[in-house]
């Protein structure tokens, strides 16, 4: 388990630690994934997040109490290719330390719904919705379509729900994209931009500001600091 550094761009004020007991290459293979960038710098990261999906040695780590833990921050625990047993083992480890709050983020919230009754009591659920349009070469061509993610999130109840629009990609219109996010029933929405110089297809300043105005009518919006680049 790693403590989130002060000033980090990772859900400031919401997450204090990350816990990454799932190793191997993330099946969704998003173009902008931070694990890819880190793997080029740190051999240990490359080794951990390459090859077949498996459980890391950290699975039995003491998770303490009173922490706000982002589980599998460098992967997607609920991707379809992750074995049922791995999900069960990781969730059980979290439930054994029920004095913490847990943050689960997935591009496959439909599978979170399947595990809803096994999640730790103090959990928050998040999905990534970068656009209402489909960019399989960026989003990962086996990740569910943004419309599917929105629909699946709608049926998850009993937990605080977040949508992260990061990295924000070109969308059809502010009104249509805002409506897609509204359908999730999210309590919070984080809006951020690409930090990895991945040359993504991005909306302009006016489109983003109009989107945020619409989002603020039904959810709490957090503008991440990396969004400043697109709002100049």
C-alpha positions as CSV (number, residue, x, y, z in Angstrom):
1,X,0.0,0.0,0.0
2,X,1.4,3.4,-1.0
3,X,0.5,6.8,0.5
4,X,-0.7,9.4,-2.0
5,X,1.8,12.2,-2.2
6,X,0.7,15.7,-1.2
7,X,-0.2,17.7,-4.3
8,X,-0.9,14.5,-6.4
9,X,-3.4,14.8,-9.2
10,X,-5.1,11.6,-8.0
11,X,-8.5,12.5,-6.4
12,X,-7.2,15.1,-4.1
13,X,-9.0,15.1,-0.7
14,X,-10.7,11.7,-1.5
15,X,-7.9,9.1,-1.6
16,X,-5.0,8.8,0.9
17,X,-3.5,5.5,-0.2
18,X,-3.4,3.2,-3.2
19,X,-3.5,-0.6,-3.0
20,X,-2.4,-2.6,-6.1
21,X,-2.7,-6.3,-5.4
22,X,-3.5,-7.1,-9.1
23,X,-0.5,-7.6,-11.4
24,X,-0.2,-8.2,-15.1
25,X,-1.2,-6.1,-18.1
26,X,-4.6,-4.4,-17.8
27,X,-6.9,-6.0,-20.4
28,X,-8.4,-2.6,-21.4
29,X,-5.0,-1.3,-22.6
30,X,-6.1,2.4,-22.8
31,X,-3.8,4.5,-24.8
32,X,-3.4,7.1,-22.1
33,X,-2.8,4.6,-19.2
34,X,-0.3,6.0,-16.7
35,X,1.1,2.5,-16.1
36,X,2.5,2.5,-19.7
37,X,4.3,5.8,-19.0
38,X,5.6,4.6,-15.6
39,X,6.8,1.3,-17.1
40,X,9.2,3.2,-19.3
41,X,10.8,4.8,-16.3
42,X,10.7,2.2,-13.6
43,X,11.7,-1.4,-14.4
44,X,9.7,-2.7,-11.4
45,X,6.5,-1.2,-12.7
46,X,7.2,-2.7,-16.1
47,X,7.7,-6.1,-14.5
48,X,4.6,-5.9,-12.4
49,X,2.2,-4.7,-15.1
50,X,3.4,-7.0,-17.9
51,X,2.2,-10.4,-18.9
52,X,-0.7,-12.5,-17.6
53,X,-3.0,-11.2,-14.9
54,X,-2.1,-12.5,-11.5
55,X,-2.2,-11.6,-7.8
56,X,0.8,-9.7,-6.5
57,X,2.5,-10.4,-3.2
58,X,0.9,-7.4,-1.7
59,X,-2.5,-9.2,-1.6
60,X,-1.9,-10.0,2.1
61,X,-0.8,-6.5,3.1
62,X,-2.0,-5.0,6.3
63,X,-4.4,-2.2,5.2
64,X,-4.7,-0.6,8.6
65,X,-7.7,1.5,9.6
66,X,-9.0,5.0,8.9
67,X,-7.5,5.1,5.4
68,X,-9.2,6.1,2.1
69,X,-7.8,3.5,-0.3
70,X,-8.0,3.4,-4.1
71,X,-8.0,-0.3,-4.9
72,X,-6.2,-1.4,-8.1
73,X,-5.3,2.2,-9.1
74,X,-3.0,0.9,-11.8
75,X,-5.3,-1.6,-13.3
76,X,-9.0,-2.5,-13.7
77,X,-10.1,-5.1,-11.1
78,X,-13.5,-5.6,-12.8
79,X,-12.3,-6.0,-16.4
80,X,-13.9,-9.1,-17.9
81,X,-10.6,-10.9,-18.2
82,X,-9.9,-10.7,-14.5
83,X,-10.6,-14.2,-13.0
84,X,-13.6,-14.4,-10.6
85,X,-11.3,-15.8,-7.9
86,X,-8.9,-12.8,-8.0
87,X,-11.8,-10.4,-7.5
88,X,-13.2,-12.4,-4.6
89,X,-9.7,-12.6,-3.0
90,X,-9.0,-8.9,-3.3
91,X,-12.5,-7.8,-2.0
92,X,-12.2,-10.2,0.9
93,X,-8.9,-8.6,1.9
94,X,-10.6,-5.2,1.8
95,X,-13.5,-6.4,3.9
96,X,-11.2,-7.8,6.5
97,X,-10.0,-4.2,7.1
98,X,-13.5,-2.7,7.3
99,X,-12.2,0.4,9.2
100,X,-11.1,1.9,5.9
101,X,-13.0,3.5,3.1
102,X,-12.5,2.0,-0.4
103,X,-12.6,3.6,-3.9
104,X,-13.2,1.3,-6.8
105,X,-12.9,2.6,-10.4
106,X,-13.7,0.6,-13.5
107,X,-14.6,1.0,-17.1
108,X,-16.7,-2.1,-16.6
109,X,-19.2,-1.0,-14.0
110,X,-21.6,-3.8,-15.1
111,X,-19.3,-6.3,-13.4
112,X,-19.1,-4.1,-10.2
113,X,-22.9,-4.5,-10.2
114,X,-22.5,-8.3,-10.1
115,X,-20.2,-8.0,-7.0
116,X,-22.3,-5.2,-5.3
117,X,-23.2,-7.4,-2.3
118,X,-19.6,-8.4,-1.7
119,X,-18.1,-4.9,-1.7
120,X,-16.9,-3.4,1.6
121,X,-19.6,-1.5,3.3
122,X,-17.8,1.9,3.1
123,X,-17.1,1.8,-0.7
124,X,-17.4,4.4,-3.4
125,X,-17.9,3.5,-7.0
126,X,-16.4,5.3,-10.0
127,X,-16.4,4.8,-13.8
128,X,-14.4,6.6,-16.5
129,X,-16.5,8.2,-19.2
130,X,-14.1,10.2,-21.5
131,X,-16.8,11.2,-24.1
132,X,-20.2,10.2,-25.4
133,X,-18.4,9.1,-28.6
134,X,-16.5,5.9,-29.2
135,X,-12.7,6.0,-29.6
136,X,-11.7,2.4,-29.3
137,X,-8.0,3.1,-30.1
138,X,-7.9,5.4,-27.1
139,X,-10.4,3.9,-24.7
140,X,-9.4,0.3,-25.2
141,X,-11.2,-1.7,-27.8
142,X,-12.6,-4.3,-25.4
143,X,-13.7,-1.7,-22.8
144,X,-17.5,-1.2,-22.8
145,X,-18.9,1.7,-24.8
146,X,-19.5,4.9,-22.8
147,X,-23.3,4.5,-23.2
148,X,-23.0,1.0,-21.7
149,X,-20.9,2.3,-18.7
150,X,-23.5,5.0,-18.1
151,X,-26.4,2.6,-18.2
152,X,-24.7,0.1,-15.9
153,X,-23.8,2.8,-13.3
154,X,-27.5,3.8,-13.2
155,X,-28.3,0.4,-11.6
156,X,-25.6,0.6,-8.9
157,X,-27.2,1.9,-5.7
158,X,-26.3,2.2,-2.0
159,X,-22.9,3.7,-2.6
160,X,-21.5,7.1,-3.4
161,X,-21.0,7.2,-7.2
162,X,-18.4,9.1,-9.2
163,X,-17.8,9.7,-12.9
164,X,-14.4,10.8,-14.0
165,X,-14.2,12.5,-17.4
166,X,-10.4,12.2,-17.7
167,X,-8.9,12.5,-20.1
168,X,-11.7,14.4,-21.6
169,X,-12.1,13.7,-25.3
170,X,-14.1,15.3,-28.1
171,X,-17.8,14.8,-27.6
172,X,-20.9,15.2,-29.8
173,X,-22.2,18.2,-27.9
174,X,-22.1,19.5,-24.3
175,X,-25.9,18.8,-23.9
176,X,-25.7,15.2,-25.1
177,X,-22.6,14.4,-23.1
178,X,-24.0,16.0,-19.9
179,X,-27.2,13.9,-20.3
180,X,-25.2,10.7,-20.6
181,X,-23.4,11.5,-17.3
182,X,-26.7,12.6,-15.7
183,X,-28.1,9.1,-16.5
184,X,-25.4,7.5,-14.2
185,X,-27.0,9.1,-11.1
186,X,-23.5,10.2,-10.0
187,X,-23.0,12.2,-6.9
188,X,-19.6,13.6,-8.1
189,X,-18.0,14.2,-11.4
190,X,-14.2,14.9,-11.9
191,X,-13.2,16.6,-15.2
192,X,-9.6,16.5,-16.3
193,X,-7.3,16.5,-19.3
194,X,-4.6,14.2,-20.7
195,X,-1.4,14.7,-18.7
196,X,0.7,12.3,-20.8
197,X,1.1,14.2,-24.1
198,X,-0.8,11.4,-25.9
199,X,-2.0,13.7,-28.7
200,X,-5.7,12.9,-28.1
201,X,-8.7,14.4,-29.8
202,X,-9.8,17.0,-27.3
203,X,-12.7,19.5,-27.1
204,X,-12.2,23.3,-27.0
205,X,-12.4,25.7,-24.1
206,X,-16.0,26.8,-24.8
207,X,-17.3,23.3,-25.2
208,X,-15.7,22.3,-21.9
209,X,-17.0,25.3,-20.0
210,X,-20.5,24.7,-21.3
211,X,-20.3,21.0,-20.3
212,X,-19.2,21.9,-16.8
213,X,-22.1,24.5,-16.4
214,X,-24.6,21.7,-17.4
215,X,-23.0,19.2,-15.1
216,X,-23.2,21.5,-12.1
217,X,-27.0,21.5,-12.4
218,X,-27.2,17.9,-11.1
219,X,-23.8,16.9,-9.6
220,X,-20.8,18.2,-7.7
221,X,-18.0,18.9,-10.2
222,X,-14.3,18.8,-9.5
223,X,-12.1,20.5,-12.1
224,X,-8.7,18.8,-11.9
225,X,-5.6,21.0,-12.2
226,X,-4.5,19.3,-15.5
227,X,-7.7,20.8,-17.1
228,X,-6.1,24.3,-17.0
229,X,-4.2,23.5,-20.2
230,X,-7.4,23.3,-22.2
231,X,-9.0,26.4,-20.5
232,X,-6.4,28.9,-21.3
